Amino acid sequence: MKSPEQVKIDGAILRCQHCDHDKFLCRESLLNTEGLTFFSLDWLNKTAKNFICAKCGFVMWFVRDEEPEETREVVECFSCGSSIPIGQTICPECGWTYKGE
């Protein structure tokens, strides 16, 4: 996000906990650990999304170990376990489809 925008998290519009504003700037921050920093491997650390209120500057952090299903780019084939890109209904590996014949 380059200019402040409304943000939805799990279908709900995000509002600032401090001033109740609904427009945010977005950035990502590394969640540094001592071990990886010691070995100069900070790039291996997880990241968090930061939403910064455009009105008061309050920062909210969001960390997810797993993306919600609707934001994933692939789904797993029920037949062979291969990846099927979102929007496709036929497995590129085995031809299985979850679309009714």
Gaussian input, Z-matrix of N, CA and C with variables (Angstrom, degrees):
# hf/3-21g

backbone

0 1
 N
 C     1     B1
 C     2     B2     1     A1
 N     3     B3     2     A2     1     D1
 C     4     B4     3     A3     2     D2
 C     5     B5     4     A4     3     D3
 N     6     B6     5     A5     4     D4
 C     7     B7     6     A6     5     D5
 C     8     B8     7     A7     6     D6
 N     9     B9     8     A8     7     D7
 C    10    B10     9     A9     8     D8
 C    11    B11    10    A10     9     D9
 N    12    B12    11    A11    10    D10
 C    13    B13    12    A12    11    D11
 C    14    B14    13    A13    12    D12
 N    15    B15    14    A14    13    D13
 C    16    B16    15    A15    14    D14
 C    17    B17    16    A16    15    D15
 N    18    B18    17    A17    16    D16
 C    19    B19    18    A18    17    D17
 C    20    B20    19    A19    18    D18
 N    21    B21    20    A20    19    D19
 C    22    B22    21    A21    20    D20
 C    23    B23    22    A22    21    D21
 N    24    B24    23    A23    22    D22
 C    25    B25    24    A24    23    D23
 C    26    B26    25    A25    24    D24
 N    27    B27    26    A26    25    D25
 C    28    B28    27    A27    26    D26
 C    29    B29    28    A28    27    D27
 N    30    B30    29    A29    28    D28
 C    31    B31    30    A30    29    D29
 C    32    B32    31    A31    30    D30
 N    33    B33    32    A32    31    D31
 C    34    B34    33    A33    32    D32
 C    35    B35    34    A34    33    D33
 N    36    B36    35    A35    34    D34
 C    37    B37    36    A36    35    D35
 C    38    B38    37    A37    36    D36
 N    39    B39    38    A38    37    D37
 C    40    B40    39    A39    38    D38
 C    41    B41    40    A40    39    D39
 N    42    B42    41    A41    40    D40
 C    43    B43    42    A42    41    D41
 C    44    B44    43    A43    42    D42
 N    45    B45    44    A44    43    D43
 C    46    B46    45    A45    44    D44
 C    47    B47    46    A46    45    D45
 N    48    B48    47    A47    46    D46
 C    49    B49    48    A48    47    D47
 C    50    B50    49    A49    48    D48
 N    51    B51    50    A50    49    D49
 C    52    B52    51    A51    50    D50
 C    53    B53    52    A52    51    D51
 N    54    B54    53    A53    52    D52
 C    55    B55    54    A54    53    D53
 C    56    B56    55    A55    54    D54
 N    57    B57    56    A56    55    D55
 C    58    B58    57    A57    56    D56
 C    59    B59    58    A58    57    D57
 N    60    B60    59    A59    58    D58
 C    61    B61    60    A60    59    D59
 C    62    B62    61    A61    60    D60
 N    63    B63    62    A62    61    D61
 C    64    B64    63    A63    62    D62
 C    65    B65    64    A64    63    D63
 N    66    B66    65    A65    64    D64
 C    67    B67    66    A66    65    D65
 C    68    B68    67    A67    66    D66
 N    69    B69    68    A68    67    D67
 C    70    B70    69    A69    68    D68
 C    71    B71    70    A70    69    D69
 N    72    B72    71    A71    70    D70
 C    73    B73    72    A72    71    D71
 C    74    B74    73    A73    72    D72
 N    75    B75    74    A74    73    D73
 C    76    B76    75    A75    74    D74
 C    77    B77    76    A76    75    D75
 N    78    B78    77    A77    76    D76
 C    79    B79    78    A78    77    D77
 C    80    B80    79    A79    78    D78
 N    81    B81    80    A80    79    D79
 C    82    B82    81    A81    80    D80
 C    83    B83    82    A82    81    D81
 N    84    B84    83    A83    82    D82
 C    85    B85    84    A84    83    D83
 C    86    B86    85    A85    84    D84
 N    87    B87    86    A86    85    D85
 C    88    B88    87    A87    86    D86
 C    89    B89    88    A88    87    D87
 N    90    B90    89    A89    88    D88
 C    91    B91    90    A90    89    D89
 C    92    B92    91    A91    90    D90
 N    93    B93    92    A92    91    D91
 C    94    B94    93    A93    92    D92
 C    95    B95    94    A94    93    D93
 N    96    B96    95    A95    94    D94
 C    97    B97    96    A96    95    D95
 C    98    B98    97    A97    96    D96
 N    99    B99    98    A98    97    D97
 C   100   B100    99    A99    98    D98
 C   101   B101   100   A100    99    D99
 N   102   B102   101   A101   100   D100
 C   103   B103   102   A102   101   D101
 C   104   B104   103   A103   102   D102
 N   105   B105   104   A104   103   D103
 C   106   B106   105   A105   104   D104
 C   107   B107   106   A106   105   D105
 N   108   B108   107   A107   106   D106
 C   109   B109   108   A108   107   D107
 C   110   B110   109   A109   108   D108
 N   111   B111   110   A110   109   D109
 C   112   B112   111   A111   110   D110
 C   113   B113   112   A112   111   D111
 N   114   B114   113   A113   112   D112
 C   115   B115   114   A114   113   D113
 C   116   B116   115   A115   114   D114
 N   117   B117   116   A116   115   D115
 C   118   B118   117   A117   116   D116
 C   119   B119   118   A118   117   D117
 N   120   B120   119   A119   118   D118
 C   121   B121   120   A120   119   D119
 C   122   B122   121   A121   120   D120
 N   123   B123   122   A122   121   D121
 C   124   B124   123   A123   122   D122
 C   125   B125   124   A124   123   D123
 N   126   B126   125   A125   124   D124
 C   127   B127   126   A126   125   D125
 C   128   B128   127   A127   126   D126
 N   129   B129   128   A128   127   D127
 C   130   B130   129   A129   128   D128
 C   131   B131   130   A130   129   D129
 N   132   B132   131   A131   130   D130
 C   133   B133   132   A132   131   D131
 C   134   B134   133   A133   132   D132
 N   135   B135   134   A134   133   D133
 C   136   B136   135   A135   134   D134
 C   137   B137   136   A136   135   D135
 N   138   B138   137   A137   136   D136
 C   139   B139   138   A138   137   D137
 C   140   B140   139   A139   138   D138
 N   141   B141   140   A140   139   D139
 C   142   B142   141   A141   140   D140
 C   143   B143   142   A142   141   D141
 N   144   B144   143   A143   142   D142
 C   145   B145   144   A144   143   D143
 C   146   B146   145   A145   144   D144
 N   147   B147   146   A146   145   D145
 C   148   B148   147   A147   146   D146
 C   149   B149   148   A148   147   D147
 N   150   B150   149   A149   148   D148
 C   151   B151   150   A150   149   D149
 C   152   B152   151   A151   150   D150
 N   153   B153   152   A152   151   D151
 C   154   B154   153   A153   152   D152
 C   155   B155   154   A154   153   D153
 N   156   B156   155   A155   154   D154
 C   157   B157   156   A156   155   D155
 C   158   B158   157   A157   156   D156
 N   159   B159   158   A158   157   D157
 C   160   B160   159   A159   158   D158
 C   161   B161   160   A160   159   D159
 N   162   B162   161   A161   160   D160
 C   163   B163   162   A162   161   D161
 C   164   B164   163   A163   162   D162
 N   165   B165   164   A164   163   D163
 C   166   B166   165   A165   164   D164
 C   167   B167   166   A166   165   D165
 N   168   B168   167   A167   166   D166
 C   169   B169   168   A168   167   D167
 C   170   B170   169   A169   168   D168
 N   171   B171   170   A170   169   D169
 C   172   B172   171   A171   170   D170
 C   173   B173   172   A172   171   D171
 N   174   B174   173   A173   172   D172
 C   175   B175   174   A174   173   D173
 C   176   B176   175   A175   174   D174
 N   177   B177   176   A176   175   D175
 C   178   B178   177   A177   176   D176
 C   179   B179   178   A178   177   D177
 N   180   B180   179   A179   178   D178
 C   181   B181   180   A180   179   D179
 C   182   B182   181   A181   180   D180
 N   183   B183   182   A182   181   D181
 C   184   B184   183   A183   182   D182
 C   185   B185   184   A184   183   D183
 N   186   B186   185   A185   184   D184
 C   187   B187   186   A186   185   D185
 C   188   B188   187   A187   186   D186
 N   189   B189   188   A188   187   D187
 C   190   B190   189   A189   188   D188
 C   191   B191   190   A190   189   D189
 N   192   B192   191   A191   190   D190
 C   193   B193   192   A192   191   D191
 C   194   B194   193   A193   192   D192
 N   195   B195   194   A194   193   D193
 C   196   B196   195   A195   194   D194
 C   197   B197   196   A196   195   D195
 N   198   B198   197   A197   196   D196
 C   199   B199   198   A198   197   D197
 C   200   B200   199   A199   198   D198
 N   201   B201   200   A200   199   D199
 C   202   B202   201   A201   200   D200
 C   203   B203   202   A202   201   D201
 N   204   B204   203   A203   202   D202
 C   205   B205   204   A204   203   D203
 C   206   B206   205   A205   204   D204
 N   207   B207   206   A206   205   D205
 C   208   B208   207   A207   206   D206
 C   209   B209   208   A208   207   D207
 N   210   B210   209   A209   208   D208
 C   211   B211   210   A210   209   D209
 C   212   B212   211   A211   210   D210
 N   213   B213   212   A212   211   D211
 C   214   B214   213   A213   212   D212
 C   215   B215   214   A214   213   D213
 N   216   B216   215   A215   214   D214
 C   217   B217   216   A216   215   D215
 C   218   B218   217   A217   216   D216
 N   219   B219   218   A218   217   D217
 C   220   B220   219   A219   218   D218
 C   221   B221   220   A220   219   D219
 N   222   B222   221   A221   220   D220
 C   223   B223   222   A222   221   D221
 C   224   B224   223   A223   222   D222
 N   225   B225   224   A224   223   D223
 C   226   B226   225   A225   224   D224
 C   227   B227   226   A226   225   D225
 N   228   B228   227   A227   226   D226
 C   229   B229   228   A228   227   D227
 C   230   B230   229   A229   228   D228
 N   231   B231   230   A230   229   D229
 C   232   B232   231   A231   230   D230
 C   233   B233   232   A232   231   D231
 N   234   B234   233   A233   232   D232
 C   235   B235   234   A234   233   D233
 C   236   B236   235   A235   234   D234
 N   237   B237   236   A236   235   D235
 C   238   B238   237   A237   236   D236
 C   239   B239   238   A238   237   D237
 N   240   B240   239   A239   238   D238
 C   241   B241   240   A240   239   D239
 C   242   B242   241   A241   240   D240
 N   243   B243   242   A242   241   D241
 C   244   B244   243   A243   242   D242
 C   245   B245   244   A244   243   D243
 N   246   B246   245   A245   244   D244
 C   247   B247   246   A246   245   D245
 C   248   B248   247   A247   246   D246
 N   249   B249   248   A248   247   D247
 C   250   B250   249   A249   248   D248
 C   251   B251   250   A250   249   D249
 N   252   B252   251   A251   250   D250
 C   253   B253   252   A252   251   D251
 C   254   B254   253   A253   252   D252
 N   255   B255   254   A254   253   D253
 C   256   B256   255   A255   254   D254
 C   257   B257   256   A256   255   D255
 N   258   B258   257   A257   256   D256
 C   259   B259   258   A258   257   D257
 C   260   B260   259   A259   258   D258
 N   261   B261   260   A260   259   D259
 C   262   B262   261   A261   260   D260
 C   263   B263   262   A262   261   D261
 N   264   B264   263   A263   262   D262
 C   265   B265   264   A264   263   D263
 C   266   B266   265   A265   264   D264
 N   267   B267   266   A266   265   D265
 C   268   B268   267   A267   266   D266
 C   269   B269   268   A268   267   D267
 N   270   B270   269   A269   268   D268
 C   271   B271   270   A270   269   D269
 C   272   B272   271   A271   270   D270
 N   273   B273   272   A272   271   D271
 C   274   B274   273   A273   272   D272
 C   275   B275   274   A274   273   D273
 N   276   B276   275   A275   274   D274
 C   277   B277   276   A276   275   D275
 C   278   B278   277   A277   276   D276
 N   279   B279   278   A278   277   D277
 C   280   B280   279   A279   278   D278
 C   281   B281   280   A280   279   D279
 N   282   B282   281   A281   280   D280
 C   283   B283   282   A282   281   D281
 C   284   B284   283   A283   282   D282
 N   285   B285   284   A284   283   D283
 C   286   B286   285   A285   284   D284
 C   287   B287   286   A286   285   D285
 N   288   B288   287   A287   286   D286
 C   289   B289   288   A288   287   D287
 C   290   B290   289   A289   288   D288
 N   291   B291   290   A290   289   D289
 C   292   B292   291   A291   290   D290
 C   293   B293   292   A292   291   D291
 N   294   B294   293   A293   292   D292
 C   295   B295   294   A294   293   D293
 C   296   B296   295   A295   294   D294
 N   297   B297   296   A296   295   D295
 C   298   B298   297   A297   296   D296
 C   299   B299   298   A298   297   D297
 N   300   B300   299   A299   298   D298
 C   301   B301   300   A300   299   D299
 C   302   B302   301   A301   300   D300

   B1=1.4527
   B2=1.5166
   B3=1.2920
   B4=1.4510
   B5=1.5250
   B6=1.3080
   B7=1.4573
   B8=1.5230
   B9=1.3370
   B10=1.4704
   B11=1.5310
   B12=1.3299
   B13=1.4627
   B14=1.5168
   B15=1.3456
   B16=1.4588
   B17=1.5209
   B18=1.3123
   B19=1.4559
   B20=1.5198
   B21=1.3464
   B22=1.4623
   B23=1.5199
   B24=1.3166
   B25=1.4579
   B26=1.5210
   B27=1.3181
   B28=1.4685
   B29=1.5242
   B30=1.3299
   B31=1.4576
   B32=1.5179
   B33=1.3332
   B34=1.4664
   B35=1.5259
   B36=1.3331
   B37=1.4598
   B38=1.5242
   B39=1.3252
   B40=1.4559
   B41=1.5218
   B42=1.3340
   B43=1.4624
   B44=1.5206
   B45=1.3167
   B46=1.4586
   B47=1.5299
   B48=1.3176
   B49=1.4650
   B50=1.5200
   B51=1.3192
   B52=1.4586
   B53=1.5301
   B54=1.3567
   B55=1.4716
   B56=1.5308
   B57=1.3358
   B58=1.4650
   B59=1.5264
   B60=1.3388
   B61=1.4637
   B62=1.5283
   B63=1.3381
   B64=1.4646
   B65=1.5282
   B66=1.3321
   B67=1.4644
   B68=1.5344
   B69=1.3352
   B70=1.4565
   B71=1.5196
   B72=1.3263
   B73=1.4574
   B74=1.5208
   B75=1.3262
   B76=1.4618
   B77=1.5173
   B78=1.3409
   B79=1.4575
   B80=1.5160
   B81=1.3237
   B82=1.4595
   B83=1.5153
   B84=1.3227
   B85=1.4594
   B86=1.5197
   B87=1.3268
   B88=1.4553
   B89=1.5201
   B90=1.3175
   B91=1.4637
   B92=1.5273
   B93=1.3204
   B94=1.4624
   B95=1.5156
   B96=1.3351
   B97=1.4546
   B98=1.5285
   B99=1.3145
   B100=1.4657
   B101=1.5243
   B102=1.3330
   B103=1.4698
   B104=1.5155
   B105=1.3341
   B106=1.4583
   B107=1.5181
   B108=1.3287
   B109=1.4598
   B110=1.5337
   B111=1.3335
   B112=1.4705
   B113=1.5288
   B114=1.3344
   B115=1.4644
   B116=1.5338
   B117=1.3348
   B118=1.4822
   B119=1.5272
   B120=1.3326
   B121=1.4582
   B122=1.5330
   B123=1.3314
   B124=1.4640
   B125=1.5226
   B126=1.3190
   B127=1.4595
   B128=1.5279
   B129=1.3255
   B130=1.4663
   B131=1.5310
   B132=1.3339
   B133=1.4655
   B134=1.5210
   B135=1.3250
   B136=1.4628
   B137=1.5184
   B138=1.3393
   B139=1.4567
   B140=1.5255
   B141=1.3237
   B142=1.4622
   B143=1.5183
   B144=1.3290
   B145=1.4642
   B146=1.5117
   B147=1.3225
   B148=1.4601
   B149=1.5093
   B150=1.3247
   B151=1.4542
   B152=1.5219
   B153=1.3268
   B154=1.4564
   B155=1.5237
   B156=1.3126
   B157=1.4564
   B158=1.5258
   B159=1.3355
   B160=1.4611
   B161=1.5222
   B162=1.3305
   B163=1.4678
   B164=1.5313
   B165=1.3472
   B166=1.4695
   B167=1.5248
   B168=1.3442
   B169=1.4549
   B170=1.5140
   B171=1.3354
   B172=1.4630
   B173=1.5349
   B174=1.3373
   B175=1.4627
   B176=1.5215
   B177=1.3392
   B178=1.4606
   B179=1.5260
   B180=1.3198
   B181=1.4633
   B182=1.5243
   B183=1.3344
   B184=1.4598
   B185=1.5203
   B186=1.3415
   B187=1.4567
   B188=1.5172
   B189=1.3235
   B190=1.4701
   B191=1.5127
   B192=1.3300
   B193=1.4583
   B194=1.5186
   B195=1.3279
   B196=1.4588
   B197=1.5152
   B198=1.3327
   B199=1.4582
   B200=1.5223
   B201=1.3397
   B202=1.4582
   B203=1.5232
   B204=1.3207
   B205=1.4599
   B206=1.5196
   B207=1.3498
   B208=1.4602
   B209=1.5210
   B210=1.3480
   B211=1.4600
   B212=1.5248
   B213=1.3229
   B214=1.4504
   B215=1.5190
   B216=1.3251
   B217=1.4517
   B218=1.5224
   B219=1.3226
   B220=1.4594
   B221=1.5219
   B222=1.3256
   B223=1.4590
   B224=1.5220
   B225=1.3154
   B226=1.4514
   B227=1.5250
   B228=1.3303
   B229=1.4682
   B230=1.5216
   B231=1.3353
   B232=1.4604
   B233=1.5219
   B234=1.3294
   B235=1.4518
   B236=1.5243
   B237=1.3587
   B238=1.4650
   B239=1.5260
   B240=1.3447
   B241=1.4543
   B242=1.5137
   B243=1.3317
   B244=1.4689
   B245=1.5211
   B246=1.3260
   B247=1.4541
   B248=1.5264
   B249=1.3407
   B250=1.4654
   B251=1.5207
   B252=1.3383
   B253=1.4691
   B254=1.5253
   B255=1.3447
   B256=1.4650
   B257=1.5218
   B258=1.3136
   B259=1.4597
   B260=1.5154
   B261=1.3431
   B262=1.4576
   B263=1.5296
   B264=1.3320
   B265=1.4582
   B266=1.5214
   B267=1.3391
   B268=1.4658
   B269=1.5213
   B270=1.3352
   B271=1.4575
   B272=1.5273
   B273=1.3275
   B274=1.4559
   B275=1.5246
   B276=1.3479
   B277=1.4625
   B278=1.5304
   B279=1.3543
   B280=1.4745
   B281=1.5380
   B282=1.3283
   B283=1.4587
   B284=1.5141
   B285=1.3319
   B286=1.4684
   B287=1.5162
   B288=1.3425
   B289=1.4625
   B290=1.5082
   B291=1.3215
   B292=1.4626
   B293=1.5190
   B294=1.3105
   B295=1.4567
   B296=1.5322
   B297=1.3065
   B298=1.4641
   B299=1.5183
   B300=1.3253
   B301=1.4809
   B302=1.4989
   A1=109.16
   A2=117.21
   A3=120.91
   A4=111.43
   A5=117.42
   A6=120.96
   A7=107.92
   A8=117.62
   A9=119.61
   A10=111.55
   A11=115.18
   A12=121.92
   A13=110.11
   A14=115.15
   A15=120.07
   A16=108.06
   A17=115.85
   A18=122.20
   A19=108.19
   A20=116.43
   A21=120.87
   A22=108.61
   A23=116.09
   A24=123.02
   A25=106.46
   A26=116.22
   A27=122.11
   A28=111.66
   A29=117.08
   A30=122.21
   A31=115.61
   A32=117.99
   A33=120.90
   A34=109.61
   A35=116.57
   A36=121.00
   A37=108.53
   A38=115.67
   A39=121.67
   A40=110.17
   A41=116.14
   A42=122.11
   A43=107.65
   A44=116.15
   A45=121.37
   A46=110.15
   A47=116.46
   A48=121.67
   A49=112.02
   A50=116.38
   A51=120.04
   A52=112.70
   A53=117.09
   A54=119.78
   A55=114.02
   A56=118.08
   A57=124.32
   A58=113.73
   A59=118.35
   A60=121.96
   A61=108.86
   A62=117.47
   A63=119.77
   A64=114.05
   A65=118.96
   A66=121.62
   A67=108.59
   A68=115.23
   A69=121.14
   A70=112.15
   A71=115.02
   A72=123.25
   A73=106.01
   A74=117.45
   A75=120.63
   A76=110.22
   A77=115.74
   A78=121.59
   A79=107.99
   A80=116.77
   A81=121.52
   A82=109.13
   A83=116.20
   A84=122.04
   A85=109.32
   A86=115.68
   A87=120.62
   A88=109.86
   A89=116.08
   A90=122.09
   A91=106.51
   A92=115.87
   A93=121.77
   A94=112.51
   A95=114.59
   A96=121.89
   A97=108.09
   A98=116.79
   A99=120.57
   A100=112.07
   A101=116.61
   A102=120.32
   A103=112.79
   A104=116.91
   A105=119.38
   A106=111.71
   A107=117.80
   A108=120.72
   A109=109.99
   A110=117.26
   A111=121.28
   A112=110.85
   A113=116.60
   A114=121.06
   A115=112.66
   A116=117.46
   A117=123.34
   A118=111.73
   A119=116.28
   A120=121.85
   A121=110.55
   A122=116.83
   A123=120.61
   A124=112.75
   A125=117.08
   A126=120.33
   A127=112.29
   A128=118.06
   A129=121.30
   A130=113.10
   A131=116.74
   A132=120.00
   A133=111.39
   A134=115.48
   A135=121.17
   A136=109.40
   A137=115.60
   A138=120.34
   A139=109.83
   A140=114.37
   A141=121.51
   A142=107.32
   A143=115.78
   A144=120.12
   A145=108.14
   A146=115.45
   A147=121.50
   A148=108.48
   A149=116.63
   A150=121.88
   A151=106.98
   A152=116.03
   A153=122.65
   A154=108.64
   A155=116.39
   A156=121.43
   A157=109.44
   A158=116.27
   A159=121.48
   A160=112.07
   A161=117.36
   A162=120.53
   A163=112.06
   A164=117.25
   A165=119.26
   A166=113.89
   A167=118.47
   A168=121.03
   A169=115.39
   A170=118.22
   A171=121.48
   A172=108.90
   A173=117.56
   A174=121.94
   A175=109.78
   A176=115.71
   A177=121.60
   A178=108.16
   A179=115.78
   A180=122.52
   A181=109.33
   A182=116.60
   A183=122.06
   A184=108.48
   A185=115.07
   A186=121.32
   A187=107.50
   A188=115.95
   A189=120.94
   A190=108.85
   A191=116.24
   A192=119.42
   A193=110.54
   A194=116.41
   A195=121.09
   A196=108.81
   A197=115.52
   A198=119.51
   A199=110.07
   A200=118.39
   A201=119.74
   A202=109.37
   A203=116.37
   A204=120.90
   A205=112.90
   A206=118.11
   A207=119.36
   A208=113.84
   A209=118.95
   A210=120.69
   A211=112.53
   A212=118.19
   A213=120.56
   A214=110.11
   A215=115.92
   A216=121.03
   A217=112.49
   A218=118.10
   A219=121.58
   A220=110.10
   A221=116.05
   A222=122.26
   A223=107.47
   A224=116.52
   A225=120.84
   A226=110.58
   A227=116.58
   A228=122.67
   A229=108.84
   A230=117.16
   A231=121.16
   A232=111.80
   A233=117.64
   A234=121.28
   A235=113.12
   A236=117.14
   A237=119.77
   A238=114.38
   A239=117.74
   A240=120.80
   A241=115.37
   A242=118.01
   A243=121.16
   A244=110.55
   A245=116.77
   A246=122.08
   A247=111.40
   A248=115.45
   A249=122.38
   A250=106.65
   A251=118.73
   A252=120.06
   A253=111.43
   A254=116.24
   A255=121.38
   A256=108.70
   A257=116.55
   A258=121.70
   A259=112.60
   A260=117.63
   A261=120.80
   A262=108.77
   A263=115.63
   A264=119.73
   A265=112.92
   A266=117.01
   A267=121.11
   A268=109.39
   A269=116.80
   A270=121.67
   A271=109.58
   A272=118.32
   A273=120.41
   A274=113.18
   A275=118.21
   A276=121.60
   A277=112.74
   A278=116.41
   A279=118.24
   A280=113.09
   A281=117.90
   A282=120.43
   A283=115.23
   A284=117.25
   A285=120.80
   A286=108.78
   A287=116.70
   A288=120.44
   A289=109.94
   A290=116.67
   A291=120.23
   A292=110.89
   A293=116.47
   A294=121.93
   A295=107.71
   A296=117.15
   A297=120.52
   A298=111.98
   A299=116.09
   A300=121.40
   A301=110.22
   D1=125.34
   D2=178.03
   D3=-95.00
   D4=-35.63
   D5=175.74
   D6=-117.65
   D7=157.12
   D8=-177.50
   D9=-58.26
   D10=136.17
   D11=-179.66
   D12=-139.73
   D13=162.96
   D14=170.72
   D15=-72.45
   D16=147.89
   D17=-178.59
   D18=-127.35
   D19=137.48
   D20=173.79
   D21=-111.47
   D22=131.76
   D23=174.81
   D24=-120.57
   D25=117.39
   D26=-177.62
   D27=51.75
   D28=40.26
   D29=174.93
   D30=85.74
   D31=-5.83
   D32=-179.18
   D33=-107.43
   D34=137.48
   D35=177.84
   D36=-69.75
   D37=128.00
   D38=179.63
   D39=-73.58
   D40=135.92
   D41=176.61
   D42=-127.77
   D43=143.07
   D44=179.76
   D45=-62.40
   D46=133.14
   D47=179.18
   D48=-70.94
   D49=-20.55
   D50=-177.40
   D51=-91.96
   D52=-51.10
   D53=-173.03
   D54=-118.01
   D55=-0.32
   D56=177.52
   D57=69.83
   D58=14.07
   D59=176.93
   D60=-70.22
   D61=157.23
   D62=-176.41
   D63=-122.29
   D64=20.78
   D65=177.34
   D66=-122.49
   D67=135.01
   D68=-173.15
   D69=-136.95
   D70=152.37
   D71=165.65
   D72=-96.19
   D73=151.65
   D74=-176.51
   D75=-123.25
   D76=143.80
   D77=172.44
   D78=-153.54
   D79=167.42
   D80=175.64
   D81=-114.60
   D82=145.28
   D83=177.89
   D84=-128.30
   D85=144.26
   D86=175.31
   D87=-76.85
   D88=140.83
   D89=174.21
   D90=-98.82
   D91=81.64
   D92=-173.55
   D93=-63.54
   D94=144.44
   D95=173.15
   D96=-119.19
   D97=150.24
   D98=-177.61
   D99=-59.77
   D100=-42.20
   D101=-176.90
   D102=-62.92
   D103=-50.55
   D104=-178.59
   D105=-69.01
   D106=-33.71
   D107=176.86
   D108=-66.47
   D109=-40.66
   D110=179.12
   D111=-57.25
   D112=-39.54
   D113=-178.79
   D114=-92.96
   D115=12.92
   D116=-179.43
   D117=56.59
   D118=39.79
   D119=179.41
   D120=-115.94
   D121=36.40
   D122=-177.49
   D123=-56.12
   D124=-29.65
   D125=-178.21
   D126=-64.01
   D127=-15.41
   D128=177.88
   D129=-84.48
   D130=-12.02
   D131=-179.90
   D132=-68.07
   D133=155.33
   D134=174.88
   D135=-69.02
   D136=162.33
   D137=176.96
   D138=-117.79
   D139=162.24
   D140=174.86
   D141=-128.04
   D142=146.21
   D143=173.29
   D144=-86.26
   D145=134.37
   D146=176.81
   D147=-113.02
   D148=129.88
   D149=173.84
   D150=-112.98
   D151=120.25
   D152=-174.65
   D153=-107.24
   D154=119.59
   D155=-178.42
   D156=-59.60
   D157=129.42
   D158=-178.90
   D159=-73.07
   D160=-15.55
   D161=-178.16
   D162=-93.86
   D163=-51.65
   D164=-173.24
   D165=-113.20
   D166=-12.82
   D167=178.77
   D168=88.66
   D169=2.22
   D170=178.28
   D171=-60.27
   D172=136.50
   D173=-177.45
   D174=-109.07
   D175=129.69
   D176=174.39
   D177=-112.77
   D178=134.93
   D179=-178.75
   D180=-107.43
   D181=137.15
   D182=176.54
   D183=-129.14
   D184=126.43
   D185=179.76
   D186=-127.38
   D187=130.19
   D188=177.18
   D189=-129.90
   D190=132.02
   D191=174.36
   D192=-75.78
   D193=-29.19
   D194=-178.40
   D195=-136.75
   D196=138.28
   D197=178.63
   D198=-70.26
   D199=147.89
   D200=173.38
   D201=-60.85
   D202=148.92
   D203=-174.76
   D204=-55.17
   D205=-37.64
   D206=-176.67
   D207=-70.24
   D208=-12.73
   D209=178.40
   D210=-102.51
   D211=-3.03
   D212=178.45
   D213=-69.82
   D214=150.71
   D215=-178.79
   D216=-91.39
   D217=-14.73
   D218=-179.90
   D219=-139.85
   D220=158.31
   D221=171.33
   D222=-123.46
   D223=160.33
   D224=-178.32
   D225=-90.38
   D226=134.71
   D227=176.95
   D228=-66.42
   D229=130.90
   D230=-179.61
   D231=-71.87
   D232=-19.22
   D233=-177.72
   D234=-89.28
   D235=-53.79
   D236=-174.43
   D237=-113.60
   D238=-9.71
   D239=178.85
   D240=86.06
   D241=0.00
   D242=178.16
   D243=-71.43
   D244=168.64
   D245=-179.72
   D246=-87.10
   D247=131.52
   D248=174.70
   D249=-112.76
   D250=119.01
   D251=179.15
   D252=-58.75
   D253=143.71
   D254=177.27
   D255=-56.74
   D256=138.61
   D257=-179.83
   D258=96.21
   D259=-17.42
   D260=176.61
   D261=-101.01
   D262=149.79
   D263=-177.98
   D264=-113.97
   D265=-3.59
   D266=-177.71
   D267=-118.07
   D268=132.10
   D269=177.95
   D270=-68.32
   D271=127.20
   D272=179.78
   D273=-69.88
   D274=-16.03
   D275=-178.36
   D276=-90.52
   D277=-50.92
   D278=-172.51
   D279=-113.35
   D280=-9.22
   D281=179.32
   D282=84.29
   D283=-0.38
   D284=178.77
   D285=-61.84
   D286=146.92
   D287=178.07
   D288=-135.61
   D289=145.42
   D290=175.39
   D291=-98.10
   D292=7.36
   D293=175.40
   D294=-88.39
   D295=132.30
   D296=-179.83
   D297=-63.15
   D298=143.38
   D299=179.90
   D300=-79.05

